[in-house]
Amino acid sequence: MQKTYYDPSDLKKFGKISEWNEELGSKFFDYYNSVFEEGELSAREKSLIALAVAHTIQCPYCIDAYTGDGLQRGITKGEMMEALHVAGAIRGGATLVHGVQMMNKVNKLEM
């Protein structure tokens, strides 16, 4: 019996996602791989961004992948945690700023 809904070994199967639609799978992986190539941002910076985003969207596969990738690229535990706090602050701020919409609706209904 699995201890979690997500099976960590499934991450290794990600490449097989193209099996049921080779054309779209190939297009996705071409895009995905080109995004992570060195550009104005280094591969290390992109890995750190990916790790923070992975936590924000709560993807356990991405968290596993980019934790390992980050370590291989020399990203420290401190840098990882700081990036997570940045992601958490943005996520929290995005939740709270939508409170303005609630406040506007309440004010409108109370008129």
N, C-alpha and C positions, 0 to 999 in steps of 0.2 A: 504494500500500500504506500502510495506517495505521501510525503509529509506536507506537500504544498501543491496547489493547483498547477503551478508552473513547474515543469520538469526542466531543470537546468541543462540536461543533455539535448533538449530540443533546440537550443541555440546553435548547435553544430549542424542542424538540419536546415538552417535558414536558406542556404544556397539551393535547396531542393524546391523552394517555393515556385521556381520557374517551371517545374515539371508539368504543371497543368496548363500553363500558358507561357510558352517559351518566348514569344515575341515581347509581351509586356514585362516578363521577368527580366529578360536581357536589357530592355530599355531602363528598367528601374536600377539594376545593378551597374549599368554604364553610368547613369546619373549619380548614384550613390558613391561609387568609387571616384568619380571626377570631383565630387564635392570635397572629399577628404584629401585630395592631392594638395601639395604645397602651393600656396598662392600668396595673396597679401597677408593671410594668416598662416602661421606655421601648422604643420600636422599636429604638433604638441598642443597648440592653442585650440585647434579644432577638436581634439580629443577631450580637452577640459570642458569646452562648451557642450559637447555631446553628452558628457557625464552629467552636467548640471541639468540639461534638458531632459535627459533620461529620468532623473529624479522628479522633475516637474510633471512629466507625463506618466510617471510611475510605471515604467516598463522594466520589469526585473531582468529581462534578457539584455536590454541595452545597458542597464546598470552593471551587470556582470561583464559584458563585453568592453565597456569603456573604463571600468575600473582596472581591468587587466591591461588594456591598451595604454591607459594613462601611466600605470606603473612601469610598463616597458619603455615609455617615452620620458621617464624621469620625473613625472609629476609626483609631488610629495603628498603625504597624507594631509598636511596642513593646507596645501593649495586645493586639494579635493574638497576638504570640508569648508573652506572659505567660499569656493564656487557654489557649494550646496546652499550656504547661507544667502548668497546673492540670489540664487534661484528661488529660495524660500521667501525672501523679502519681496521679490517681484510678484510671486504667486499670491502672497498675503496682501500686498498692495493692490493687486488687480481685484481681489475679492472685495476689499474695503472700498475701493473707488466706485464699485458698482452700487455701494450703499447710497451714493448720491442719487442714483436712479430711483431707489426706494424712497428716499426723502422727497424727491420731486413728486412722485406718485401720491404719497401720503398728503403732501401739501395741496395737491390738486384735488384730491378726494375730500379734503376737509373744507374746501371753499364753499 
